[in-house]
Amino acid sequence: MCLSPGLFQDILTKDDFIVVLVDVLRAATTICTAVANGVEEIIPVASHEEARRLKSEGFLVASEKDGVQLDFADFGNSALSFTRDAIGGKTLVYCTTNGTRALRLAKGAGGVAIGAFVNISALTARLARQRKNVVILCSGWQNRFCLEDTLFAGALTRRLLDTGKFRTECDSAHASMDLWSLAEGDVLGYIEKAAQRHRLKNLGLDDVLPYSFAFDQVKVVPVFDGKVIKGTALP
């Protein structure tokens, strides 16, 4: 497990492995929602300059900096904006402060899946079927640790271990599960401690919090092939 992108270069897993990219507030939650609502594909880009260029070429663009929608973008980064009417059947260029940068970092892995509370059961089932090593990569905030991603990492790790198909000797995994055990009875209450929760509140963008911490709102697993994100669905 990587508790921030800055640790990814030091991962010890060398065999074929799957990366689960986590950015609960808000990129992973938004991507899962957009895929569930029928987006054709998502093109993640690492810079606002590239997003602006693709907007000039006619693409639909979602882009934000430090939580705030950029002036050229069609969308910011709230999952509530990505309705079927807005993005169904369309290609979306996507650039965020933390999530898309971490996604680009992970693209050399044997597979990259996007995980959030809203798709945790679908994700767990997919990973259990694949039976490969899993590295959970928390996007964090500007390369630093964050509570919300670590809570999800703990919840997902617990579920994977409960399948009986995985084991871990990773201190970060055990620490994240311990943190999750403290929070799971009242996640929204616990998340009041998180810096990103208060960044969003100060920007008036925290209406998405209850949804972001709700389990199993969608039954899709977005996957990144190194170029675009598309979805896979459970039967």
ZIZI-V168473 format. One record per helix or strand of 2 or more residues. SS is the DSSP state (~ for helix, > for strand). FROM is the first residue (numbers start at 1). TO is the last residue. If there is no record, write none. Layout:
BEGIN
SS | FROM | TO
SS | FROM | TO
END
This chain:
BEGIN
~ | 5 | 10
> | 17 | 22
~ | 27 | 36
> | 41 | 44
~ | 48 | 56
> | 60 | 65
> | 68 | 69
~ | 79 | 81
~ | 84 | 87
> | 91 | 95
~ | 99 | 106
> | 111 | 115
~ | 117 | 130
> | 133 | 138
~ | 147 | 162
~ | 171 | 183
~ | 187 | 193
~ | 195 | 202
~ | 206 | 212
> | 220 | 224
> | 229 | 233
END
